Each structure stands twice: as structure tokens, then as C-alpha cells.
Amino acid sequence: MDNVIRSIAVYGAGSWGTALALQLARNGLQVWLWGFDAEHIKQMEVTRENARYLPGIELPDNLHLSADLHEIAAKSGQHLIVVPSHGFRDLLKRLAPLVKGGGQIAWATKGLELDTGKLLHEVIEEELPNSVYALVSGPTFATEVARGMPTAMTVAASDKVFGQAIAKAFHGDNYRVYTSDDVVGAELGGAIKNVLAIAAGISDGLGFGANARAAIITRGLAEIMRLGAKMGAQTETLMGLAGVGDLVLTCTDDQSRNRRLGLALGVGKKLDEALAEIGQAVEGAKSARSVGKLAAREGVEMPICETVYRILYEDLSPREAVQELISRTRKSEYSEN
């Protein structure tokens, strides 16, 4: 396998997919960006910007656009998936007959499969069983990546050579990329932090202050660590960019859609109203369901994540939820549950 990628197909023309496509194009790759909304893709082609999600940022000439999945899939042997988690399996099913020999699949989606709680690499193994794969993750906001601001991230891969190739494709003057073989740890960090960011936003929306936010981040990290230990994730991953780095970023900055959803819920808005105001996919709202399924399957207690689920889908009031968490039985900070 050649460890130099010269062209790549990117699936998902939202803010994150476009930002990653921009980074790859700036590094000299021929980038082919697919989006399901043909009218949106046509507008991007005409204006040479993603005015809907990243206004004012020009698309370079080596970033090509199409709403034709067959056309995009034929352009490269390397594929980067950046669609929401609820559409992940469906896209793989559509790609399966178009990708020869399983292909080289990377993804930057942060979530779990909604109905099953499966990790996304498990979905890839089911739908493209002969592929090699790599996850792109870390503390990254789309707007800052799109503008070329300093960023660091992790590439966790099933194949060392492919992982290094993806890392090299992204790495640049303001973009530092680390490699890892801990796909499970990187996936768990990226998925669960979204749920915890909703919790942090709810706390801030209720006006509970910095002390409460720090407690949510710290105890939320403990939940990630417990589940990660049960599933064989490496501690170093969960304490690194794809774990605590992404968790802190998403819980503390209002660029995070998950945090903004929590803020809206904290001031009394209903879920549908808050989601409509944000206007883009909020992964944590869906991951709250799938994280609960995964935790139950692994026999791991995750009270903050469970509470977020109950607020979202069982009409538990945010204030009652906080009181329930505070009144839980006292225990050692380092207990297993």
C-alpha cells in the first residue's frame, strides 16, 4: 500500500466535511466532495464557497464537487466519510458495490449506531469486510479548521500504513496529526463527549457556574474511562486529544452544537425547538440513546449520560436531574461505578 495519498473522496458537504476537504485540498490533494443535496452542491460549485455552513471561505480549484455518488466513488481509492452517525450504515451500503476490494475507508463521524449502539468500525466491518480503516478525531471545530487555524488531531487506524498515509494527508504547517492503533478508544472519546457536552450546557443554562461544569467534565471523563476499560481502550487515548482534549473543547466552547443544545434546554426550551434553532445535526442528541445501549450491554454505570437521555426523551426536568445526581449515594471517587 502506497503511504502517499494524492486524491481522496469525501462524503458529507456539511461544515465538518467541507472543513476537512479544505484542509486536504490545501495540502495539494485532489479532493472530491460529495453531498446528498444536489441544489446545495450546485450552489457551492457556482459560488465556490459553502455559504450555508462556512460562509466567506473560498474553495480552492483542486476541491471538486458532485452530488453523484458513483462519480465521486470512482475518483479515488481512498474514502473519507463525514456524514451523521444515523446515516453512516446507509452510505456504506451504497458505497459497497462501488468500492473495489473493500477499499481504504476513513471517517470523521463522532457517534455510535443509533439502533444498536455499535461502534462505527463494527459497522464498517459488517458492510465493507475487506476494507482497511482509520478514524480521524480530536478537539476540532469545523470553522477553525476551515480557516486554517492551529489544530491537532489523532488518526487511529486498523492498518499502520494507511493510518500514516491519512495522517500525512492532513498534516500541515498549522495542522499537527498524531497516529494511534486504538480505534475503540478514539471512537468512545468522540461519541460520549457529545452527550457530556449537552450535560455541561444544561448546567450552564441553569446558571450553576464553573464549579458544576468542572465536576461534569471530570465525572464525565470517569464514565468514559470506565466504559473504555471494559472495552479494551487504552488509557493514553482517553487522556489524549481524542479523549479528554475533545471533551474539554466540546463542553466549554459555544461553537459546540451539543453544548448549545444543553444551554437551550437549561433555559427551558423544548428539544425540538432547540434543535430547530441550531439547524444542523447534533450528534449528542442521538448518541444519548446509543451510549445507553452500549453501556447496558457492557454492564457499565454511566449516570450523567443516562440523565441526559432522560432529559431528552423522558421529560425529566433539568433541575430535577441535577438534584438526582447530587443526591446519589456517596462513594469513593475512584470506585468502578
Buried (B, 14 or more C-beta within 10 A) or exposed (E): EEBEBEBBBBBBBBBBBBBBBBBBBBBEBBBBBBBBEEEBBBBBEEEBBBEBBBEEBEBEEBBBBBBEBEBBBBBBBBBBBBBBBBBBBEBBEBBBEBBEEBBBBBBBBBBBBBEBBBBBBBBBBEBBEEBBBBBBBBBBBBBBBBBBEEBBBBBBBBBBEBBBBBBBBBBBEBBBBBBBBBBBBBBBBBBBBBBBBBBBBBBBBBEBEEEBBEBBBEBBBBBBBBBBBBBEBBEEBBBBBBBBBBBBBBBBBEEBBBBBBBBBBBBEBEBEEBBEEBEBBBBBBBBBBBBBBBBEEBEBBBBBBBBBBBBBEEEBEBEEBBEBBEEEEEEEEEEEE
